[in-house]
Amino acid sequence: MEETTELWVRAAISALALALALWEVYRKPPTGTPPHRATPLLLTLAGVAFLVYFSLGSFRPDRDFDYPWEQFHYGLGSKYFAELGYDGLYAASMAAQTESAPERPRPGLLRDLRDNQLVASYGLVEEADRIKQRFAADRWESFRRDHHHLIEAMDDPTLHGVRKDHGYNPTPTWTFVAQCFTRWSDFQPWSRALLGLLDLLLLGTAVTLVWRNFGERTGCWFLVVLGLGYAWRFSWVGGSILRQLWFVSLVAAVCALRRKRFALGGSLVALATMLRIFPGAFLLGPLVVALRDLWQRRDWSWSRRFALGFLLTVVGCLAAGTTTGRGPAAWHEFGRNLDKHRHTWLTNNMGLDVPLLFDIWIRRPFLLTPDPLQPGAGWKEALDTAAQQRRAGKLVFCGALLFLAAGAAWRHGPSEALPLGALVVFALASVTSYYWILLLLLLLRERPGWPLPVLLLCNLIACTLHLRGAALYAVYGLGSWAVLTLLVGYALWLRQGGRWRERVESAGQ
């Protein structure tokens, strides 16, 4: 399916879902109908949304299910992490291509992963030889063979684009988990497809957990928003490897806390954090609830179990990361790599930085430079300068958002407070669009309430902007404003302690 057609379908189904969500939020449930039961229309809509997630079977514009671009990074990067580390993937790729596919044209430019700068490909010849020397003979032969299977799946422009991306960036803990699967893969089409199925199994697990813990109505709406979501649609990371493990860990953590399995909940939050770092923001809610219980002399023994599960899992994840081939130094190298990306601005970033720098963000076409090596340098320099000038304002806004999240968490239990970490993520980090699948955590209640139609409305607007030809930086710039509004409204809604819900239900009677 062509992308424009797919987005029209996505927008149309989102409009229908929005109408149904508004009806369900405002109407009074029929007498004798359990609030967790789904209507036949909602069940049908959930099935349609499931198909829409896969673009009705076309997956992405090139009709591939597996994603060689992603598996090039996350497959080769994890399997050969011992030799490649965080800086060797593209240089090793050039050396392997020279040996296994010399007829393929060399790219004019590629990214030097030591400093994230675009350089002429001939400038990395010595670096490629140095990276190759890290391999034992049998490991290099295996890498060259796996690399060849992946580049065969890409045409020349795609292959050149792959090596202008930003490399391999997961934590050593994620690398440990991925190696359990990639070490057996040869990255031929059938094995790439099997690796791509892992995330579908994970998302299916998330839907099942929501269905069992919050009822079929919430489970259906969770699947609807998952399937229709513009920011995390399949074309971004579908068919990759274990991209959704952190998200499923957070969903499972909410479910565990709801069932009062606090040690397990803490362990799952720790796992998500050690896989992607930014999920550590979700600790704020349980921490505030623990402090409240201590202050008000309530039973806070649950927090000790939560903390024990969290700390033991962190220790286990740190240890696991040291077994990935680079020893304890892997964590130090990860820290340096993280710092390298600290000032990397992407057009699909979403977070507090974007609204604060919106006037610079939307001027991107006017700030691009004619330099083919660094075409976005002017835009990035302007953003860095503005970010430094507005640092004080950001600290004020960030503090206000954290205070709002803490105030909302104060009124609730740990399972309801945990999703408020989404507001903390927005305040403290600018993460790429597909990570905002975390907004689905706002629906984890027996009755999702008004965040449901607002999420669907945001999705409909994003699809409309894309169809009208808006550039990605504009879509996600406006999207950051929308997410900020949604998250602030959600925190205020929780802070009201359910009074808004009573007003809505009385209006529907």
N, C-alpha and C positions, 0 to 999 in steps of 0.2 A: 504494500500500500504506500502511495506517495505521501510525503510528510504533510502536505497541505490538507489532503483528504483525511488523514488520520487526526489532525488537529481539529478539523471541522466536526468529525465524529465525537472527539473528546469533549469539545465545547458543547455540542448538542446534548450529550448524555449528562454533562455537568449541570446544564440548565434544568434538565428534568429532575436530577437528583436534588438540586437546590430547592425547587418547588416542593418536592416531597419532604425534604428536611424541614422547611419552614412550616409545612402543614403538621408534621409530627411534633415539632417543638411547641407549637401554639395550641394544638387541639387537646382536648381532654380525652384520655384513653377510654375506650368503650367499657362499660360496666362489666366486671368479671374477666377482663382481659389482662393477663399478667404483663407488667411493663417491659419485661425482657423478651417477649415474644415478637417475632417479625411478621409483617404482613406478607401475603404472596407477592405484592408489587415490589416490596423491598427485597425479597429473596431473588426475584427476577433481575432487579437492578444490580444486585451484587454479582450475579452470574455474568451480566453484560460487562460490568466494570472489570471483572477478571479477564475477559477477552480483550477489552480495550487496553489493559496493561501490556499485552503482547502485540498491540497494534493490529488486532484481529488476525493474528497469525503471520504478519509480515515482519514482526520483531523490530526492525529498523529499516531505513530506506534501502540498504543494500540487501535486505531479506536474509541476513545471517542471524542464526540464533546465538552461536558463540561469538566472542568478541576478541579477535586477534590483537587489536590495539591494547586492550586491557590485559589480556593474558601474556602479551609480550612483556609488560611491566611486572605484573603480579605473579605470573607463572615463572618466567625465567628469573625474576628478581628474588623470589623466595627459594627456588630450587638451588640456585647457584649463589646464594647470599654469602657463603663462606669466602668465595673468590671476588664477587662483585662489590660487596658492601653497598654503600649508598652512592658511590661516585663512579662505578665502573661499567654500568650497563650499556650506555651508548658507545663508548669507546670499544668495548669488547664486541659489540654488534658489528661495528665497522670491520674489525679484524676477521670476524667469522664470515661476513659477507664476501670479503676479498678472497677467502679460501673456498667457500662452498658455492657462491653465485657471483663470480667475477663479471659475468655479462650484465648484471643489473647495474644501472647507473648509480654513481655515488651522489649523495646529496651535496648541494653547494654549501648548506649550513646545517649545523646540528648544535645541540646544547651541551656545553661543557658542565657536567654535573658537579664539578668541584666548586664552581661559583655561580652556576645558573645563567651564564652568559652565552649568547649565540656566537659561535665562532665558525670560521671556514673549516670544512671537514679535513683538509690536508693539515691543519694545525694540530690535529689530535693523533697524528700517526705515531709519534713517540709514546703518547699516553696509551694508545691501543696496544703497543708492544709491551708496555709495562704491565697493563692489566692482564694480558695473556700469560705473562710469566707467573702470575699467581696460581694458575691452573696446573694440576698434574696432567700428564699426557692423556690418560683415559677420561678425566673430567673435561678437558678441552674438547676432545672428540665428541663427548656426549652433548656438551653445550652447542657445538657447531651443528650437530644433527638436529637438536631441538629447535635451535634458532632458524635453521633452514626450513623446517616444517611451518614455522610461524610466518616467516616472510613470504613463503609461497602463497599464503592466504591473503596477502595484501598487494595491491597494485603499487606502482612506483610513487605516485603522489602521497598515498596513505603511509607508505613506509618512510618517506622523507618527513612527513608530519609527525609520525611516532617519535622520531629522534629529536624533535623540537619540543616535546612535552617536558615535564618536570621530574622525570625519573621515578625511582622506586622509593617510597617514603613511609611504609608502615612501621610499627614498633617491632622490636625483636619478638615480643609475645605473639603478635599476629604472624610473624614469619615462622615461628615454631608450629603454630596450628596449621598454616598453609603447607609447610613441608610434609606434614602427614599425608597430604594428597598429591602434591606436585612431584615429590620424589619418585612416584611411580608412573608419572605421565610422560609420554613422548611428544605431546602437543600435535599429534595428527588430528584430523577432524573429529573422529569418534571420541578421542580422549578429551579434546577441548569441549565437546558437547557435554560429556559427563561432568567435567569441572564446572561448566556453566549451570548445571542442574543444582549444584549445592545451594546457591542462593535462593532458588525457587523452593527447595525443601525447607530452608530457614524461614522464608516468608510464610510458607504454609504452616509451619510450626507456630509462628506468631499469631496468625489468624485463628488457629485451633485453640491456643491459650486464651485469647480474648473471648472467643465463643464460649469456652467452658467456664471461665471465671466471671464474665460480665453478662452472659446471656446472648441469645442468637441475634437480638436486635442490635446491640452494640457490635457484635461480631460482623454482622452484615454491613453496618455503616463503616466500620474499620476497613473492610474489604473494598467498599465503594470508593472511599477516599484514597486508599492505596492504589487502586486500579486507575483512577482518573487523574491522579496527581501530575501536574505539569512539571514541577521542579525535579521530580525523581522518576520520570518516565523511563521506560526500558532502554531507550536509545542512549542514555547516559552511561549506566554501568551494568545493564542487564547482560547476562552471559559471561560476566567476569567471575572472579574467584573469591568467595567468602566476604563480599563487600558489605553484607547485611548482618554479619554476626554480632557486631556491637549493638545494632538496633534491636535485634531479637533478644539479646541479653537484657536490655532495658525493659522491654515489654514483659519478659519473664520476671524481672525484678519487681515490677508493679504488681503482677499477679501473686508472687510469693509474699510480698508484704501484705496484700489484701487477705491472704490466708494465714497471716501471722507467723509465717516461716521466716523470721527476721534474719537468721544467720545466712540462709540461702539468698535472701534479698540482698544483703550486704555483699555476699560473694559475687552475685551477678553484676551488681554495679561496679565492683572492682574489676571484673573481667572486661566489661565494656570500656572502662577507663584505660586499662592496660592495652586494649586493642587499638584505641583511637585517641586517647588522652582527653579530648574535650568533654566526653561524657562524665568526667570527674565533677563537672559543674552540677550534676544532678545530686551531689551530696548535700547541697545547701538545704533542701527541704527537710530530709530526715534529721540533719544537724539542728535546725531550728526547732523541730518538734521535740527532740531530746532535751534541748535547753529549756523549753517551755515546761516539759514534764518535771524536770529537775527543779525549776523555779517554783512551780505550783505544788511541789511535793506529791506528785503523782507517781505511779509505778513506771519507772523508766528502765527497768531491767531489759526490755526489748532492745534498747539502744546498745547495751553491752554485747548482746548476741549479734546485732547488726555489725558493730565495729569489729568483733572477733572474726566474723565471716569475711569482712572486707580486708582486714589486715593479713589474714592467712592466705587469701587468694592473691593479694599483691605480692607477698613473698614468693608464692609458688610461680606466679607469672614472671617475676624478675629472674628466678632461677631457670625457668624454661627458656627465657630469652638468651641466656648465656650458653645454651646448648645448640645454637643455630649455626655454629661454625666459626664464629669470631670471638667467642669467649665473653667475659664481662665487658670487654671494650665495645661490644655491640651497642650497649646503652649509651656510652659516651659518644660514639659515632652518631647514634640517633639524635642525641641532644644537639650536636653540631649541625646535623642536617636540618633539624627543626628551626634552628636559629637562621640558617641560610634562607629558609622560606618565609621568614618573619615579615619581610617587606615585599613579598611577591603579591601583586594585585592581579586578580583574575576578573574577567568580565562577568562571570556567573557567581561571584562571591555575594554572600548575604550576611549582614550583621550590623551592629551599631555604627561602625565606621562609614558605611555607605550612606545612611541618612545624614550624618554629620558632614560628609564631604560631597553631598549630592550635586552641588553646583559645579564642582570639578569633575565628578563622575560622568555627568551627561555631556561634558564638553570633550569627550574622548576623540571624536573625529578631528577636532580643531587642534589637538595637542599631539597628534601622531607626527613622527619625524620621518623624513625621506631616507634615513639611514637604513639600508636593508638588514644590517646586523641587529639593530635595536629599534624597530619601528615604533614601539610603544614607550620608548624611553621618556619622551616629553610628558606623556600622560602620567606615567609612574612618578616622575620627578615632581610634577605638580601636586599629585596626591600626597607624596611624602612630605612636601613642604607644608601643605595645608594641614595635614595630620599633626605635624609638630606645632603649628601655630594654634591649633584648636585643642591641644592636649588637655588644657585646664577644663574646657567645656565638656570634653569627653569624660573626664574623671567625675564631674558633677552629675552628668546624665547616667553614667555607669553606676555611681553610688545610689542614685534615685531608683534605678531599676532593681538593684540588689535589695534595697530597703523595701520596695514594693513586693518583691518575691518573698522576702522573709516575713513581711506582715501577713501575706496571704497564707503562708505555710503555718504560721502560728495558730491558726484557727482549725487546723485539720490534723488527721492522722498521717503516718508516714507514707501510706500508699497514695493518698491524695496529694500530699506535698511533693512527692518525687517528681511528677511531671513539670513542676514549676522550674526545674532545672533548664527547661527550654528557654526561659527568659534570661537565665544566667548565661547560657551559651551565647545568646544574642548580644548580651552586654559585653562579654569578655572576648569573644572570638568572631572573626569573619570566616565562615566555612562555606565551601562550595555548595551549590544549589541542591544536589542530590542528598546531602546529609540532612536537609530539612525534612526528610521523611520522619524525623523525630517529632514533628508536629502532630503525628497521629497519636502520640501519648496523651494529648489533651482530650481525646475521646474516651479514655479508659474509665468510664463510669457506667452504671446501669442505665442512666439516661444521659447521653452525651451533652444535651443542652445546646445553647446558642453557639458555642464554638464550632459546631458541625456546619450550620449554614454559612458561617463566615469563612470557614476553610474552603467550602465549595464555591463561594462567591469569588474569593481570591483566585482560585484555580480557573474559574470561567474568565475572569479579567485577564489573567496571564495568557490563556489560549487566544483570546481576542486580540491582545496586543501583538502577539506573534503573527497571527494571521493578517494583521494590518501592516506587517513589514517592519515592526519595531526591532531594533538591534538587541542582542542579548544584554548588553550593559544597561540599556534602557528598561528592558523587562525586569531584570533582577534589581535594578536601582529602585524602581517603583515597587517591586516585590518586597524589598527590605522595609519600605514604609508600611506596606500592608501587614507584614509579619509583626513589626513593632506594634502596630495598632491592635492586632489580634492578641498578642501576648500580654500587653498592658490591660486590655479588656478582660482577658481570662483571669489575670491576677486579681483585678478589682472584683470580678464576679465571685471568685472563691473567697475573697476578703469579706464579702457581704454575707457569707455563711448560709447561702441558700435563699435569702430573701428575694433576690431577683427571680429565682425560679418560681417562688410562690406567686409573685405578681404576674408572671407570664402564664402560669397555669390558671390563675383566676381570670385573666383576660380571655382565655380560650373557652371558659365555661358559658 
